[in-house]
Amino acid sequence: MNKQFFNPNPEFAKNARVGSMEAYHELMNEAKKDYEGFWAKRADEKIDWLAPYSKVLDESDAPFYKWFIDGKLNVSNQCIDRHLADKGDKTAILFEGDRGDVEKITYSQLSQRVNKFANLLKNRFRVKRGDRVVLYMPMIPEAAYAMLACARIGAIHSIVFGGFSSEALKERIKDASAKLVITADGAYRKGKPYLLKPVVDKALEGDIECVEAVLVVQRNHEDITWVDGRDYNYCDMIDDESDICEAEAMDSEDPLFLLYTSGSTGKPKGVQHSTAGYILWAQMTMEWVFDVQGDDVFWCTADIGWITGHTYIVYGPLSAGTTTVMFEGVPTYPDAGRAWKMCQDHKITQFYTAPTAIRVLHKMGKDEPTKYDLSALKVLGTVGEPIDPPAWKWYHEVVGQGRCAIVDTWWQTETGGHMISPLPGATPIKPASATFALPGIMAEVIEEDGTPKKIGETGLLCITKPWPSMIRNIWGDAKRFKKAYFGDVEKDGKPLYFSGDGAVIDEQGYITITGRVDDVINVSGHRMGSAEIEAVVKEDDYVAEVAVVGRPHEIKGESIFIYIVLKQEQEKDMVKHINNLLSQNIGNIAKADDIVIVAGLPKTRSGKIMRRILRSIAKGEAITQDISTLEDPSVVKQIEEAVKNS
Ligand code: WTA
């Protein structure tokens, strides 16, 4: 099946923005010939500038690239105000609650609510341009209002995924030195209310001095604790605010938001995105990759706590003036037909989800999609991890009825938007390949010294030219920014952006992502740093040594596998104990599927843990690598035995 091409649907291609490979090559050649000119043309076309930029790209302080120097704009203008004249009555956000409640918010209503929210932040909480605001929110429209309200007044939001624990939240609040936390009492999941506010209360215990107030949106009206003088009720206050708040003229390079993500070393890093470059690419990729047009209804199932939710629930769809669906619940509740029912009810035209979700929905209800009218669907997208051919086939044949293009989009928190992806009206698709770099994006698969990899050989996936929506910095740690992304690969003496992923290019130039080549584990499309998990486990009194690796998993893509050496033998149920620890310190997403107690870890004589060996053992593979360089080669046999018996 891998050799087979799936050509774009000719009917779709007729009206697509990029309707053929010739058109794709034309765009790409335009970018290659005059890189800055290519981007300038789009920036002029797409952005409503409040003041023009004087220079397209400044590379003088590389890798701290700057785009559209001196330009002034406001992202909430881009996403709201400029649509009001002709799209005021169009639905901007189509919200569906867990229990099936639906609310349609028009662009005019969105404008009123965002303006009120912005005034509330400004007037009552004295939030100013450049201040950091942490959002710990469920999937409700107020989360989007809060993001846009921050953008309107120039505050920098940092969303923490609602599945993270109080400890993880605390760490991120402190790192960003946030002035305000916006949260909700809770929300609904699988028909039941759950609480978020107590997690915030716990995160703010002790030594957090930066936070002046907590703003609470009431979603489920459950009983929560209100701290006098610190906690404020959004629902009581918002009506008093005016719905006119002038948008701050932001500089192109002012940070729009921070988003913490895991790397291969140390604690999570606050990825810092810019204003102009980010919003430009968010809108362009909505138009190219999803080809949203007219009355399309776009649904991205991600959580707003991840980059996919930032770019493809809020900023991308709204800047493109489309209708974006926001869903509070899970696609398997009340049954495995929920997502398909929503596609039918709301006449969804583009559906964007993760391979993990596709595998779950396939497993739980192979024929479920056929029970619903999915005839509005045009484009189906995937993101977050490589999609395996069986999942791809089902998505294409059963969900897409062979009619829809499947866009397998490769990108990262750091890239801001899609980088490598098919264009639905142009690219002949090979299943499980992300195909080609988008026009304007220069991707190469190379060796560490910068030489290109041969066809068919796996190498390092690098982006060789700066692009507008790229990460600008790691919040408060410029040194780490340089080292993490520009420290590994050089070409002609210039550092290149290295993604941390491996990839392979075939004889037709198709790029297939092979997965992370660093110590980042991808669990259900969520990035987990093995070092981050190890740091938590290491703190435990019972643990002498720990090593964490990823193991292939049928549904999740990868699962977490932990090897532990104990200080001394004891009776405790270590699996439960360690998973509790991870759940408290990071969140349930960090729980391990396997925890194996071993007598020792495979180390070189210099003390380096040989993770490759541990990965092979976790996978159940025979050890073929040379183990003679290990300090104690016999440890390998012992570990294999321990895993077998666990
Ligand atoms: C992986 C998510 C294969 C990759 C937008 C990357 C993918 C990491 C794909 C970023 C894809 C994302 N095929 N792998 N289409 N998309 N990845 O920062 O390993 O949460 O480095 O951003 O997900 O994850 P992040």
Residues whose N, C-alpha, C, O or C-beta is under 5 A from the ligand:
A	BS01	WTA	T382 V383 G384 E385 P386 D408 T409 W410 W411 Q412 T413 S499 D501 I513 G515 R516 G525 R527
